Amino acid sequence: MLKFHSLFYGWTLVLIVTICSVNSVTAQELVNGSVDIVWSGEAKVQSGEIRVRNGSINSLLLVNTKGSVKGNRFTLNPNEPARLRITLSDINIKPGPLPTLVTVLSNEHSFTF
């Protein structure tokens, strides 16, 4: 589990990555997996969009969180803890060219990992 904490913005983000299966594809291994993004109640994120480069989004799911998901967009209740599960396919997690990049675009504190 990776945990990022920012003293400057007063919010905490936790990323949980799970690798589900492995598929052999020519010179690189592409895998399927999921990532949970967790916002603390201090975060003022209200809405956002998930973008994936060199991979695909299978689904977005709010886990024990009030809000909504439509396509690759999400809406959260501000100032409440939230967990967004992103299920991905055909992602490249090996070192080298064409890594998978996931971008969380939101009204506050967008980031890429």
C-alpha positions in Angstrom: 0.0 0.0 0.0 1.3 3.4 -0.9 0.3 6.4 1.2 0.9 10.0 0.3 0.4 12.7 2.9 0.5 16.4 2.1 1.0 18.8 5.0 0.3 21.7 2.7 -3.1 20.7 1.5 -4.5 18.9 4.5 -5.6 15.8 2.7 -4.5 12.2 2.6 -4.5 9.8 -0.3 -4.1 6.1 -0.2 -3.5 3.9 -3.3 -4.1 0.2 -3.1 -3.0 -1.8 -6.1 -4.1 -5.3 -6.8 -2.9 -7.4 -9.7 -5.6 -9.8 -10.8 -4.2 -11.8 -13.7 -1.3 -11.9 -16.1 -1.6 -12.3 -19.9 1.5 -12.9 -22.1 1.8 -10.5 -25.0 4.9 -10.5 -27.2 7.7 -8.7 -25.5 5.8 -7.2 -22.6 3.5 -8.5 -20.0 0.1 -6.8 -19.7 -2.0 -7.4 -16.6 -5.4 -6.6 -15.2 -5.8 -5.1 -11.8 -7.5 -2.6 -9.6 -6.6 0.6 -7.8 -8.4 2.1 -4.8 -8.1 5.8 -4.3 -9.1 7.0 -0.9 -9.7 10.6 0.1 -9.9 11.6 3.7 -12.9 13.7 4.9 -10.6 16.8 4.7 -10.4 16.6 0.9 -12.7 19.0 -0.9 -12.9 16.8 -4.1 -16.4 17.1 -5.5 -16.0 15.7 -9.0 -13.4 14.4 -11.3 -12.5 12.2 -14.3 -10.1 9.2 -14.6 -7.9 9.0 -17.7 -5.6 6.1 -18.5 -2.7 6.1 -21.0 -1.4 2.7 -22.2 -4.2 0.7 -20.6 -8.0 0.6 -20.4 -10.6 1.3 -17.7 -13.0 -1.6 -17.1 -15.0 0.0 -14.4 -15.2 2.7 -11.7 -17.0 1.9 -8.4 -17.6 3.9 -5.3 -17.0 1.7 -2.3 -19.0 2.6 0.9 -19.2 6.2 -0.5 -22.0 8.5 -1.4 -21.9 9.9 -4.9 -22.2 8.8 -8.5 -20.2 7.4 -11.4 -20.9 7.7 -15.1 -18.4 6.4 -17.6 -15.0 7.7 -16.5 -16.4 10.6 -14.4 -17.3 10.6 -10.7 -19.0 12.9 -8.2 -18.4 12.8 -4.4 -20.0 14.4 -1.4 -17.5 17.1 -0.3 -15.8 16.9 3.0 -16.6 13.2 3.5 -14.2 10.3 3.2 -14.4 8.5 -0.2 -13.1 5.4 -1.9 -13.1 5.0 -5.7 -12.1 1.6 -7.1 -10.7 1.7 -10.6 -10.6 -1.7 -12.4 -8.1 -1.7 -15.3 -7.0 -4.0 -18.1 -4.1 -4.3 -20.4 -1.8 -2.3 -18.1 2.0 -2.4 -18.3 3.6 -2.3 -14.8 7.1 -3.4 -15.9 10.0 -1.0 -16.3 10.6 0.2 -19.8 8.7 1.9 -22.6 5.0 2.6 -22.6 4.1 2.4 -18.9 0.5 2.7 -17.9 -0.3 6.1 -16.4 -3.5 6.8 -14.5 -4.5 10.5 -14.1 -7.1 11.7 -11.6 -8.4 15.0 -12.8 -10.5 16.7 -10.1 -11.6 20.1 -9.0 -8.8 20.1 -6.5 -5.4 18.3 -6.4 -5.2 16.4 -9.7 -2.4 13.9 -9.9 -1.0 11.1 -12.1 0.6 7.8 -11.0 
